[in-house]
Amino acid sequence: MRKRLAIAFVALAVTLAVGFLVPLAISVKSQARLTGLSSAQSEARGVATALAAVAGSTGIIPSQIEAEFILNTYGSNEVMIALSPTISVGSIPVEIDQLLEAKTGPIVVDVPEGAVALVPVSFAGIEYPVTVIAFVSNKKLREGVSASWLILIGLGVIVVLGSVPVADRLALTLVRPVKDLSEKAQRWALGDLKVRVQPRGPSEIVESGKAFNLLAERVTDLLSAERERIADLSHRLRTPLAALRLQAESVRDQDQRLSLVADISNLEGEVTALIEDVRRNENQESTTADLSVVVDKRMGFWQIVAAAQNRDLEVENGEDQILVASSDSEILAALDNLVQNVLTHTKPGTGFSVKVRANPPSLTVTDEGEGLSSPNVFDRGSSTGESTGLGLDIVRKIAESSGGEVRIGEGPGASIVVRFGEPTD
């Protein structure tokens, strides 16, 4: 776009230069011709006036000697005096017989060699008038034209070349804000909801930038409000689901009990996946959180759930501060999914432990159950038929996004170790 605008501006400059300089060049040529012809006419009239003056003072037609004297006085080599059809004084490189026969008054006639100015002088008593003929060559008619044209061509080239950087800068002032708006819109479309445009350029582009910022703010506000509602929904759903699980586990019929527990587990997995997808989109930039504080606050809830299911829960979290490159919501997501996985895949009354370590920053959840059903539990869809397999997949993604990893630890039952990445600052 920048190149096209620059070319358009240069083309406009060329058009203006041609439209101005071509008529000026033609005018220079015409002016040079008029100047040459005017000079020839002036010489012819001067000689004719001198001849008339001599005739007026002597009372007779000037003789050939007098005519030669007058020509020598003017000192012009391109003036001729035709005293009669056969007698003339001076010479010019033009055949004048036909001109003398056809013309009777002061005129200018174009000839191949240039142009001639004829000024007849009539005297009483003679039938044939004396004619003064001044010649001007084509060279004199074009004198100075070539130099003027070269100057005009140079001026045109300077104007066109000078318009190139000006056109480029002007095109840049239009293209740069449009390109900036396009880049910011693409970043926003890719998920960077904090990006904004600095409106600049022409008023129309400024208005477009302001409209983009307004739209981005509005959509961000709507998304934020929606995420808050979903986050609130997560806290509201977990307790009823835990209570529903307890009720399902009290069913005496084993087949019905297993079916209800499986359905509740699937529901918990779907709700958890939805909530964590929203949480991960809340902040795309790297964040820092205190692993120890976040886990400590959350374990109060899980201790109540564990007590309701007659499970022994051991919590080890003695560090004052453990900073990791994850947000509070991501740590909560990992912890909730790991504990939920224990509650889903172990029998009621099975104990488990949650441990936080500082070196390296890690979260370990270990149960006293029968162990993992598959070594590929961290891949979505690789869990048992009683679960969607989404929970551990979410945990893996959270750990890797922070620069860490998830691995299987050592323990009597299942043990999952989540190592978080450390902040770079």
N, C-alpha and C positions, 0 to 999 in steps of 0.2 A: 504493500500500500504506500509506504514511504517513497519507494522508487517511482511509482506511478504518479504520485502527486508532484514529485520533483520534476518529472518529465513534462507533466502538464503545465507547470509554471514556466519551465524553460521554453516550451513551445509557444506559450503566450508571449514571453519576452521576445522570441524570434519574430512572431507575427507583428508585434508592435514596432519592433526595430525596422522590419521590412516595410511596413505600412508608413512609417515616418521617413525613412532614409531614401526609399526609391523615389517618391515624389520630390524630395529635396534634391536628389541627384539630377532628376530631369529638369528641375528648376535651375540648377547651376549651369547645366548645358544650354538651356534657353537663354539665360542671362549672359553667358559668354558670347553667344551668337548675336544677341541684341547689341552688346557692347561693341563687337567688331563691325557690325553694320552701321551703327551710329557713328563710329569713328570714320568709316568710309564716306558716309553721307555728309559729315561735317567737313571733311577735306574737299569733297566735290562742291559743296555750297561756297566754301571759302574761295576756291579758285574761280567759281562762276561769279562771285561778287567782285573779285579783283578784275575780271574781264569786263564786267559791266561798268566798273569805275573808270577803267581806261577808256572805254568807248564813250562814256559820258564826258570825260575831260577833253578828249581829242575830237569828238564828233564823228569818228570813223571807226569801222570794225577793227579790232586789234589784229595786227599782222602776226605772222608766224614767229618773228623775232620777239615781239612783245609777249606772245604766248609762252615762248621758251623761258623768257625772263621771269614771268610769273611762276612757272613750274619750278624753276631753280630757286626762287625765293621761298617756296613752301618746302623744298627739299624732299619731296616724296617721289619714290620710284614706281609707285603703283597708281598714278593718276595720268590720264590722257585727255588731251583737248582735241576734239574733232572739229576743225575749222570748216571742213567741207567733206563731201563723200570721199574725196581723194587726198585731202591734206589733213594731217594730224600731227600733233606734237606730243612726244612721250610715247611710251609703249607699255602694254599690259599683255599677259599671256592668255588672251581671250580674243576670239574672232567676234568683232562687234558690228559687222555689216548688217546682219539681220536685226540686231537690237536697235540700231539707228533707224532702220526702215519701219519697224513695228511700233516703236515707242515715241510718244510726243510730249510727255510730261515727266516731272521728277518721279523716278521709280527705282525700285530695287529688284534685280533679277538674279535668280539662282543660276549658276553655271556649273559644269562638272568640276572645275578647278576651285570653286568657291562661290563668290557672289560679287555683283557689280552694282554701283549706285550711279544712275544717270541723272544729270541735272542740265536740261537744255537752257540756253541763254538766247533769247530772240532779240534781234536788232532791226530797226526800221530800214526798209529798202532791200532786205535780202530775203530770199525765199527759204533758204536752208538755215536752220538755227545752229549756232555753235553749241556743241554738247560737251560737257565735262563728265568724264567717266572715271570713277574711282573703283579700284579693284581691291578686294580683301580675300585672301586665300583661306582654304579650309583649315589650315594650321592655326591661323589667327582666330578663326571663328571658334575653334576648340581650345584656344589657349587657356591653360589653367584648369581645364575640365578634368584631365586625368589625375592631377594632383588632388583636386577636391574630392574626386571619387575615391581615391585611395584613403584619404582622411575619413570620409564617411564610412567606408568599409571597415577600417580599423576601429572607428567608433562603434559600429554595429557589433564587431567581434568582442570588443571590451564589454559592451552592454550585455551580450549573451553570456559570455564567460563569467561576468560578475553576477549574473542572475542565478548561476548554478549553486554557489554556496548559500545565497539568500533563499533560493527555492528549497534547498535541502533543510535549512534551519526552520523555515516555515512549515515544511511538511513534517519535520520532527516534532514541532509543537502540537501538531494534530495527531500524529501517530502514537507518540509516547503515552499520552493519557489513555488512548483507546487500548493500546497494548497492555498497559498496567491494569486497566479494568478487566481485560480478558484473562490475564494471568491470575488476578485475584478471584475472579469468578470460577476458574478451573480449580484453584486451591480450595475454594469454598465447597465446590461440588464434590471434591475428593474427601471432604470431612473436616477441613480446617475451618470450623465455624467462627473462630475468633478473627479471621482475616477481614480487614476493612480497606476501603479505597480512600486515598487522599484526593478529593475532587480538584481538578485543575484543567487548564486548556480552555477552549471555547465554551460559551455558556451552555450549549446543548450537551457537550460531554460532561460538564460539571453537573448538570441536572441528572444525567444518567448515573454518575458516580454517587450522588446523594440518594437517588432511588435505590441503587444497589445496597448502600449502607442501611437504608431504612428497611429494606426487605430482609437483609441479613439479621438485623436486630430483632425484627418481628419473629422470624422463624426460630432464632435462637431462644427467644423468650418462650415461644410455644413449646419447643423441645424441652427446655428446662422445666417448665411446668408439668409436662407430660411425664418426664423422668421422676420428678418429685412424687407424682401420684403413684407411679409404679413402685418406687422405692417404699412408699408408705404401704402400698398393697402387700409388699413382701413381708413386712413385719406383722401385718394383720393376718396373713395366710398361714404363717409358720405354726403359730400356736394352735389354731383349729386343726391343722393337718396332724400335728403331734397328738392332739387329743383323739382325733379320729383313728389314728394308728393304734392307740392304746385300746380303744373300744373294739377295733377289728381283731386285735390279738386276744381279746377275751372271748371270742367266739369259740365254742367247743368243737364244732365240726372242723376238722383239720383242713379239708379241701376248701371249704368256704373261707376259713381263716387265711390260708395261703393266697387264695384268689383276691380277697379284699386287700391284704397287705401288698400284693404285687400291683394292684390298681392304684393304691395310694402312693406307692413308690414311683410309679410312672408319672402320676400327677405332680408329685413333688419335683421330679426331675424336669418336667416341662416348665413348671413355674420358675424353678431356679434358673434354667437356661434363659428364659425370657428376661428375668430380672437382671442377670449378669450381662447379657447382651446390652441392655440399656446402661448398666453401670460402666461398662468399658467405653461407651461412647460419650460419657459425661466429660471426660477430659482426655484429649488425644496427646497432650504434651506430657513429658516426663514429670512425675511428681515424687515427693518424698513423704514417708509416713514412719511413725514409730511402731514397729512390729509388736513390741512388748505391751504398749498401752492399748493398741487396738484389740489384741487377743484377750487381754485381761478384761476389758469392758464386755466383750462378747461372751466370754465363758460363763458369766452369771446366768444368762438365759439357758445355755446348754446344760448347766448343772441342774437346773430345775427339771428339764426334760429327762435327763439321765436318772434323776431320783424317782421320777414318775414311773420309769421302766425298771426300777430296781437294779440299776447299773452302777458299778463303782467307777467313778471318774477321778483320775489323777491329773492335776494341772501343775506343771513346772514352768515358772516364769519369774525368775529371780532377778533378771537384768533390769537396770534402771532405764536404759535407752538403747534401742537397736534400730537404727535408721536404715530403711530399704528404699529402693527405687520403684515403689508402687504406691498407689493411693490407698486411703483408708477403705474405700469400697472394694478394691481388688483384694486386699488382705481378708476382709470379711467374706468375700465370695469364696476364696480358697478355703478358709476355715469352715464355713457353713457347708460347703460341698463335701469336705472330708468327713466331718462329723455326721452329716446326713447319710453318707455312704456306709458308715459304721452302723448307724441305726437301721438302715435298710437291709444290709446283708448279714447281720448277726442276729442271733436269737435274743429275746428279752432276757435281761439279767447278765448279759455278757459285758464285762468291764472294758474300759478303754482309757487311754491317756493322751494328753495334749501337752507337748513340750516345745518350748521356745529356746533357741540357742543363738548366741551372738557371733560365734566364729566357726563357720561362716553364718551369716544371718539365715536362720532356717526355722521351719515349722514342721514338727513331726507328730502324726496321729497314728497311734498303734492300738489295735484291739486284741482281745484274747480269744478271737474266734478261730475258724478253721483255715484261715488264710485266703489268699487271692485265688479267684477261679481261673484266671488267665494271666500270662505275663504281658499281654497286650492291653491291659485295662485302661491305659491312657489314651487309646485311640477310640474315637467316637464309633459307637456301634459294636465294640468288641466286648462288651460286658455280657452278663447272662441274660437270658430271656426275660427275667423279672425286672429288668431295668433298661432304660434308654441308653445308658453309657455316656450321657452328656456331662455328668458331674465331674469326673476325673479329667475329661477332655478340656473342660473349662479351667480346671486347676493347672493343667499343663500349659495352656496358652498364657495364663496370668504369670506364671513363673518365667516362661521364656521371654515374654514382653518386657520384663524387668531386667533381663540379662542373666537369669538364673536357670534352674532346671528342676525336674521332678524325677525321683528315683525310688525304687523299692528298698526299704530298710530291713533291718533284722528284727525279728520278734517272734513270739510264740504264735501269733496270728498274722493278720495283715498289718503291714507297717508302710506308711507313705511319708517320704521326706520331701518337703518343698523348700528348695534353696532360692532365696530372693537375691536379686542383684543389688549391689551397693550404690548409693548416689555418687555421681561423678564429681560434683562440686565439693 
